[in-house]
Amino acid sequence: MKKQILTLIFSSLISISLGSEKAPVRDPFWPVGYQPPPPPGQEPPAVEPEPVKAEPEKPQPPPPKPVTGDDWKMARKLLKVNGYAVGQKQEGATETTTVVIINLKHYNTGEKIRITHDSIDFVWRVGAIENNTVELIQESAFRAEDGKKGAE
């Protein structure tokens, strides 16, 4: 048994020593992939640069669909007028101001309302607020894919 173990050890050492002749000597502290410079008088092997591969052109995305009147109508249905509020700017003043409450937020005349529906940003401007009616003026609409920012 001892003889067999010694035979295995010696045979493995002999195979290692024979194999080391083929393998170049490498410092274990060299970075991975590092090759030492060739000894003086010996030319380094010629390395051909790899050809640069051109990236294939990415197909252009289709142009966004235009916003239609039906899109405006559907988005307008999402604006719920919750009420109106009338107040005075200062105590004892005769001038009053009216605000409209839409989707639980209050807006004065001239302010903009922004809502997103079906990945389209719609912007309205609050027009006249009179006799419990509000005029909403269409300002702009664009698809979210455009990457533009709308007014709030």
C-alpha positions as CSV (number, residue, x, y, z in Angstrom):
1,M,0.0,0.0,0.0
2,K,2.8,2.4,0.9
3,K,4.6,1.4,-2.2
4,Q,1.6,2.3,-4.4
5,I,1.1,5.7,-2.7
6,L,4.8,6.5,-3.2
7,T,4.6,5.4,-6.9
8,L,1.6,7.7,-7.4
9,I,3.3,10.7,-5.8
10,F,6.6,10.2,-7.7
11,S,4.7,9.7,-11.0
12,S,2.7,12.9,-10.5
13,L,5.8,14.8,-9.6
14,I,7.5,13.5,-12.8
15,S,4.6,14.5,-14.9
16,I,4.5,18.0,-13.4
17,S,8.2,18.5,-14.0
18,L,7.8,17.3,-17.6
19,G,4.8,19.6,-18.2
20,S,6.6,22.6,-16.8
21,E,9.0,22.6,-19.7
22,K,6.2,23.4,-22.0
23,A,4.5,26.0,-19.9
24,P,6.3,29.5,-19.7
25,V,7.4,30.7,-16.3
26,R,4.9,33.0,-14.9
27,D,5.1,35.2,-11.8
28,P,2.0,34.5,-9.7
29,F,1.7,38.2,-8.8
30,W,1.4,39.3,-12.5
31,P,-2.1,40.6,-13.5
32,V,-4.2,38.3,-15.5
33,G,-3.4,38.5,-19.2
34,Y,0.0,40.2,-18.6
35,Q,2.8,39.1,-20.8
36,P,6.4,40.1,-19.8
37,P,8.5,41.9,-22.4
38,P,10.6,39.6,-24.6
39,P,14.2,39.2,-23.7
40,P,16.7,41.6,-25.4
41,G,17.5,40.5,-29.0
42,Q,14.3,38.7,-29.5
43,E,11.5,40.3,-31.4
44,P,8.0,40.2,-30.0
45,P,5.4,38.2,-32.0
46,A,3.5,40.3,-34.5
47,V,0.0,41.0,-33.4
48,E,-2.6,42.0,-35.9
49,P,-5.2,44.5,-34.6
50,E,-8.7,43.2,-34.5
51,P,-10.9,44.9,-37.1
52,V,-13.4,47.3,-35.7
53,K,-16.9,46.1,-36.1
54,A,-19.4,48.7,-37.1
55,E,-22.6,48.7,-35.0
56,P,-25.7,48.0,-37.1
57,E,-27.9,51.0,-37.5
58,K,-30.8,50.9,-35.2
59,P,-34.2,51.2,-36.9
60,Q,-35.9,54.5,-36.4
61,P,-39.0,54.3,-34.3
62,P,-42.3,55.1,-36.1
63,P,-43.4,58.7,-35.8
64,P,-46.0,59.3,-33.1
65,K,-49.6,59.3,-34.0
66,P,-51.2,62.7,-34.1
67,V,-53.5,63.7,-31.2
68,T,-57.1,63.7,-32.5
69,G,-60.3,65.5,-31.3
70,D,-61.5,62.2,-29.9
71,D,-58.4,62.1,-27.7
72,W,-59.2,65.6,-26.4
73,K,-62.8,64.5,-25.6
74,M,-61.7,61.4,-23.7
75,A,-59.3,63.4,-21.7
76,R,-61.8,66.2,-21.0
77,K,-64.1,63.5,-19.4
78,L,-61.4,63.0,-16.8
79,L,-61.7,66.6,-15.6
80,K,-64.4,66.7,-12.9
81,V,-65.5,70.2,-11.8
82,N,-66.0,69.7,-8.0
83,G,-67.2,73.2,-7.3
84,Y,-66.5,77.0,-7.2
85,A,-65.3,79.2,-4.5
86,V,-65.9,83.0,-4.3
87,G,-63.8,85.1,-1.9
88,Q,-62.4,88.5,-1.3
89,K,-58.8,89.3,-1.7
90,Q,-58.7,91.4,1.5
91,E,-61.1,91.8,4.4
92,G,-63.6,94.6,3.7
93,A,-62.7,94.8,0.0
94,T,-65.5,95.0,-2.5
95,E,-63.5,93.1,-5.2
96,T,-64.1,89.3,-5.2
97,T,-62.2,86.5,-6.9
98,T,-63.7,83.2,-8.1
99,V,-61.7,79.9,-8.3
100,V,-62.8,76.6,-9.8
101,I,-62.2,73.3,-8.1
102,I,-61.3,70.6,-10.6
103,N,-60.3,67.1,-9.5
104,L,-60.0,68.4,-6.0
105,K,-57.5,71.1,-6.8
106,H,-58.3,74.8,-7.1
107,Y,-57.4,77.0,-10.1
108,N,-57.7,80.7,-10.9
109,T,-58.3,82.2,-14.3
110,G,-55.2,81.8,-16.5
111,E,-53.7,78.8,-14.7
112,K,-53.0,75.6,-16.6
113,I,-54.3,72.2,-15.9
114,R,-52.3,69.2,-17.0
115,I,-53.6,65.6,-17.2
116,T,-52.2,62.5,-18.8
117,H,-54.5,60.0,-20.5
118,D,-53.5,57.1,-22.8
119,S,-49.9,58.2,-22.7
120,I,-50.8,61.7,-24.0
121,D,-50.2,64.8,-21.9
122,F,-53.1,67.3,-22.3
123,V,-52.8,70.9,-21.1
124,W,-55.8,73.3,-20.7
125,R,-55.8,76.9,-19.6
126,V,-58.6,78.1,-17.3
127,G,-60.5,80.8,-19.1
128,A,-63.5,82.8,-17.7
129,I,-65.1,81.6,-14.5
130,E,-68.7,83.0,-14.4
131,N,-72.1,81.9,-13.1
132,N,-70.9,78.5,-12.0
133,T,-69.4,77.7,-15.4
134,V,-65.8,77.5,-16.4
135,E,-64.2,77.9,-19.8
136,L,-61.3,75.4,-20.5
137,I,-59.1,76.4,-23.4
138,Q,-57.1,73.7,-25.1
139,E,-53.4,74.6,-25.0
140,S,-51.3,71.6,-26.1
141,A,-51.2,67.9,-26.3
142,F,-48.3,65.6,-27.0
143,R,-47.5,61.9,-26.7
144,A,-45.3,60.9,-23.8
145,E,-42.8,59.3,-26.3
146,D,-41.9,62.8,-27.6
147,G,-39.9,63.4,-24.4
148,K,-41.2,66.9,-24.1
149,K,-42.3,68.3,-20.8
150,G,-45.7,70.0,-20.5
151,A,-46.8,72.9,-18.4
152,E,-48.5,72.1,-15.1
